[in-house]
Amino acid sequence: MFNRTEAVNNLLALMRLQNSYIHELNKLIYAAATDLTLANNHEFTMFVDNFFEFAHYHYNSEGYSQAAQLVQIYHYILLERLLDSQVLVAAEQMELAIGHLEMVVREMQARFHPQIILLNQGILLMEETQLKIIESLEELLERSQPVPKLQN
């Protein structure tokens, strides 16, 4: 039997984990930004911009999820809107950020920079967590899908 409350609680746990990752990567970004080599690197600034956009959408999606839990609204339309308007957009921003970070890693000066190595490892953990969030939401949607009414 599908326990929707447990599924939503699991989703929120994943989103809280993602919050922890975001917080830690923010600290690394601020530390890396003090290095003028990185601060003046176009790809690094694009990574930071996309990462902050990702974080913005993630925080909005967590807010949607908490609202759904608090008022115990588990309607298909709300879940679908959460997936489309926040979680997938956040994932798109994360992918853009990853692309820019990969460009930074390719540059010789930044390749072995300790902050970049940590950012790269952290963003990979976040990507994995984001995938789990998407999969959890898709499962909730699949199991919450309204049954079409048969016409007489």
Secondary structure as GFF3:
##gff-version 3
##sequence-region A 1 152
A	DSSP	alpha_helix	4	33	.	.	.	ID=ss1
A	DSSP	alpha_helix	36	39	.	.	.	ID=ss2
A	DSSP	alpha_helix	42	70	.	.	.	ID=ss3
A	DSSP	alpha_helix	76	82	.	.	.	ID=ss4
A	DSSP	pi_helix	83	87	.	.	.	ID=ss5
A	DSSP	alpha_helix	88	106	.	.	.	ID=ss6
A	DSSP	alpha_helix	108	111	.	.	.	ID=ss7
A	DSSP	alpha_helix	114	144	.	.	.	ID=ss8
###
